[in-house]
Amino acid sequence: MEARADAKGRIFVPAIFRKRLQGEGEEFLVLRKDIFQECLVLYPGSVWEKEVGLMRGRLNKWNREQQQIFRQFVLDAERLEMDANGRILVPKRYLRMVSIDADVRFLGVDETIELWAKEKLEKPLVEPEEFASKLQQLMGEGL
């Protein structure tokens, strides 16, 4: 699904995602840049809290390095709310991180929603032959 960011960084959340978020009573969203890809990830509030709880449970609060990793993870996050029209205001620094100028593609992945610069998803993320081979390895292992 596609949308456009206006000059202020406001983006309409596509209706299919908006209705689901509202139907599940999500009061806020959390935005952060993906760790591995050049996209932004929107976490529904309940999913974010679950992720942070899972991470916190795996980290030793008495380990300096693990505390720094945890801090960096939450530091890079921004709480957002949808306005009455179903828009979110994405801070411009996040848009710049992933080269979103105006055209945005929304992609539902597991319990999150990814925001991509449209042109980044116009070509395959994985070349077709490699994709077929990797998918066969992944899905064929248990058969």
Contacts in CASP RR format, 6 or more apart in sequence:
PFRMAT RR
TARGET T0000
AUTHOR 0000-0000-0000
METHOD contacts of the structure
MODEL  1
MEARADAKGRIFVPAIFRKRLQGEGEEFLVLRKDIFQECLVLYPGSVWEK
EVGLMRGRLNKWNREQQQIFRQFVLDAERLEMDANGRILVPKRYLRMVSI
DADVRFLGVDETIELWAKEKLEKPLVEPEEFASKLQQLMGEGL
1 14 0 8 1.000
1 16 0 8 1.000
1 17 0 8 1.000
1 105 0 8 1.000
1 106 0 8 1.000
2 103 0 8 1.000
2 104 0 8 1.000
2 105 0 8 1.000
2 106 0 8 1.000
2 118 0 8 1.000
3 11 0 8 1.000
3 12 0 8 1.000
3 13 0 8 1.000
3 14 0 8 1.000
3 104 0 8 1.000
3 106 0 8 1.000
4 11 0 8 1.000
4 12 0 8 1.000
4 102 0 8 1.000
4 103 0 8 1.000
4 104 0 8 1.000
5 11 0 8 1.000
5 90 0 8 1.000
5 95 0 8 1.000
5 100 0 8 1.000
5 101 0 8 1.000
5 102 0 8 1.000
5 103 0 8 1.000
5 104 0 8 1.000
8 89 0 8 1.000
9 89 0 8 1.000
9 90 0 8 1.000
9 91 0 8 1.000
9 92 0 8 1.000
9 95 0 8 1.000
10 83 0 8 1.000
10 87 0 8 1.000
10 88 0 8 1.000
10 89 0 8 1.000
10 90 0 8 1.000
11 87 0 8 1.000
11 88 0 8 1.000
11 90 0 8 1.000
11 104 0 8 1.000
11 115 0 8 1.000
12 85 0 8 1.000
12 86 0 8 1.000
12 87 0 8 1.000
13 21 0 8 1.000
13 82 0 8 1.000
13 86 0 8 1.000
13 87 0 8 1.000
13 88 0 8 1.000
13 106 0 8 1.000
13 113 0 8 1.000
14 106 0 8 1.000
17 106 0 8 1.000
17 108 0 8 1.000
17 113 0 8 1.000
18 82 0 8 1.000
18 86 0 8 1.000
21 29 0 8 1.000
21 44 0 8 1.000
21 82 0 8 1.000
24 44 0 8 1.000
24 46 0 8 1.000
26 44 0 8 1.000
26 45 0 8 1.000
26 46 0 8 1.000
27 45 0 8 1.000
27 81 0 8 1.000
28 45 0 8 1.000
28 79 0 8 1.000
28 80 0 8 1.000
28 81 0 8 1.000
29 42 0 8 1.000
29 43 0 8 1.000
29 44 0 8 1.000
29 45 0 8 1.000
29 48 0 8 1.000
29 79 0 8 1.000
29 80 0 8 1.000
29 81 0 8 1.000
29 82 0 8 1.000
29 88 0 8 1.000
30 42 0 8 1.000
30 43 0 8 1.000
30 45 0 8 1.000
30 48 0 8 1.000
30 77 0 8 1.000
30 78 0 8 1.000
30 79 0 8 1.000
30 80 0 8 1.000
31 40 0 8 1.000
31 41 0 8 1.000
31 42 0 8 1.000
31 43 0 8 1.000
31 77 0 8 1.000
31 78 0 8 1.000
31 79 0 8 1.000
31 80 0 8 1.000
31 88 0 8 1.000
31 90 0 8 1.000
31 94 0 8 1.000
32 40 0 8 1.000
32 41 0 8 1.000
32 43 0 8 1.000
32 73 0 8 1.000
32 76 0 8 1.000
32 77 0 8 1.000
32 78 0 8 1.000
33 39 0 8 1.000
33 40 0 8 1.000
33 41 0 8 1.000
33 76 0 8 1.000
33 94 0 8 1.000
33 97 0 8 1.000
33 98 0 8 1.000
34 40 0 8 1.000
34 41 0 8 1.000
34 114 0 8 1.000
37 114 0 8 1.000
37 125 0 8 1.000
38 97 0 8 1.000
38 98 0 8 1.000
38 99 0 8 1.000
38 116 0 8 1.000
38 117 0 8 1.000
38 120 0 8 1.000
39 98 0 8 1.000
39 107 0 8 1.000
39 114 0 8 1.000
39 115 0 8 1.000
39 116 0 8 1.000
39 120 0 8 1.000
40 90 0 8 1.000
40 94 0 8 1.000
40 97 0 8 1.000
40 98 0 8 1.000
40 100 0 8 1.000
40 114 0 8 1.000
40 115 0 8 1.000
40 116 0 8 1.000
41 109 0 8 1.000
41 112 0 8 1.000
41 113 0 8 1.000
41 114 0 8 1.000
41 115 0 8 1.000
42 80 0 8 1.000
42 88 0 8 1.000
42 112 0 8 1.000
42 113 0 8 1.000
42 114 0 8 1.000
42 115 0 8 1.000
43 51 0 8 1.000
43 111 0 8 1.000
43 112 0 8 1.000
44 111 0 8 1.000
44 112 0 8 1.000
47 111 0 8 1.000
47 112 0 8 1.000
48 77 0 8 1.000
52 73 0 8 1.000
52 74 0 8 1.000
55 70 0 8 1.000
55 73 0 8 1.000
56 70 0 8 1.000
59 66 0 8 1.000
59 67 0 8 1.000
59 69 0 8 1.000
59 70 0 8 1.000
60 66 0 8 1.000
61 67 0 8 1.000
78 91 0 8 1.000
78 94 0 8 1.000
80 88 0 8 1.000
80 89 0 8 1.000
80 90 0 8 1.000
81 88 0 8 1.000
82 88 0 8 1.000
83 89 0 8 1.000
90 100 0 8 1.000
90 115 0 8 1.000
95 101 0 8 1.000
98 115 0 8 1.000
98 116 0 8 1.000
98 117 0 8 1.000
98 120 0 8 1.000
99 117 0 8 1.000
99 120 0 8 1.000
100 115 0 8 1.000
100 116 0 8 1.000
100 117 0 8 1.000
101 117 0 8 1.000
103 117 0 8 1.000
103 118 0 8 1.000
103 119 0 8 1.000
104 115 0 8 1.000
104 116 0 8 1.000
104 117 0 8 1.000
104 118 0 8 1.000
105 115 0 8 1.000
105 116 0 8 1.000
105 117 0 8 1.000
105 118 0 8 1.000
105 120 0 8 1.000
105 121 0 8 1.000
106 113 0 8 1.000
106 114 0 8 1.000
106 115 0 8 1.000
106 116 0 8 1.000
107 113 0 8 1.000
107 114 0 8 1.000
107 115 0 8 1.000
107 116 0 8 1.000
107 121 0 8 1.000
108 114 0 8 1.000
124 131 0 8 1.000
126 134 0 8 1.000
END
